Amino acid sequence: MDLLSAMRVFVRVVELRSFTQAADDQGVSSSAVSKQVAMLESHFKARLLHRTTRSLNVTDIGEAIYRQCKVVLEEVAGAENLVAELQGEPRGLLRISSNMTFGQLVLSRALPEFMARYPDIRLEVTLDDRMPDMVREGYDLMIRIKGSQLPDSSLVARKLCDIPMFICATPEYLADQGIPDSAEALQAHNCLIFVHAENAHQWQLAAPGESAQVATVSGDLRANNSLVVREALLAHRGIANLASFLIAPQVARGELVPVFPDAEPERLATYAFYPNRESATLKVTRFVDFFAGWLDEHLPQSLPSVGKAADR
């Protein structure tokens, strides 16, 4: 039996209180998780879990074994990190959590280059717009687009980049509904809302060197995925406020135009979070350094110049 693998599986079962979730977490079947736990119970000659169709409870012995397994796994990880530090080459599994659409359209493009550069690192990437419990869910690194509200202060936050937001629409929509020229005029339009954005209903308009106007917007679509908003936008359903990486290709093709082309875009910061500086492994720091540089080179900070809304 691979005792370390069984320990890892058992620890995740206890932390997630679910064989199914532990199986998803480890990328194996539920039957494989059950087999690993059974093998661990056979090894220790003790019942570690009480499992029914409705609940999963840890026995007293199981709780003690869980705590010892955590110690053992942390010691093994520490030894692996020490070897990596001494050899100067990061290695091992790196578990990353990222925003859904940012992960699909931006992070995914950077990963092949990182894997080619660091072949001894294995990646496990989860895309989800919620804020996970990094420690409980076992992530090494979390990447999130945030405005002013940062998560738990116990996490180390390293800023990676700023992402500009642009208010845009199709030329067809603007030809039919008119072009707003102020925050007040914008409020009369059908605005498509990405609900996870911290500025979801409060869009800022700022001319260079002037104070920002804030438009309180609403419309007939609210979605928790910005790709859904973009599809409605491209179907001429309204106006949206979206990140540059979501709309730059469509602007370049003339499918979308900025509604306020002379306004200073609002910018949302993208951060890398990890539990604390002392636990930051070489694989984490190497990825953060790499990704910050990659974003600086590849993330669009402006939109292509293909004409203004007023010209359409």
Salt bridges, closest charged atoms under 4 A:
GLU15 OE1 - ARG12 NH1 2.38
GLU15 OE2 - LYS70 NZ 2.97
ASP25 OD2 - ARG12 NE 3.00
ASP25 OD1 - ARG95 NH2 2.66
GLU41 OE2 - ARG47 NE 3.94
GLU63 OE2 - ARG67 NH1 3.74
GLU113 OE2 - ARG117 NH2 3.15
GLU124 OE2 - ARG95 NH2 2.88
ASP128 OD2 - ARG130 NE 2.77
GLU137 OE1 - ARG130 NH2 2.62
ASP162 OD1 - LYS159 NZ 3.01
GLU172 OE1 - HIS236 ND1 3.73
GLU198 OE2 - LYS146 NZ 3.37
ASP220 OD2 - ARG237 NH2 2.84
GLU255 OE2 - ARG253 NE 3.01
ASP262 OD1 - LYS308 NZ 3.45
ASP289 OD1 - ARG158 NH1 2.50
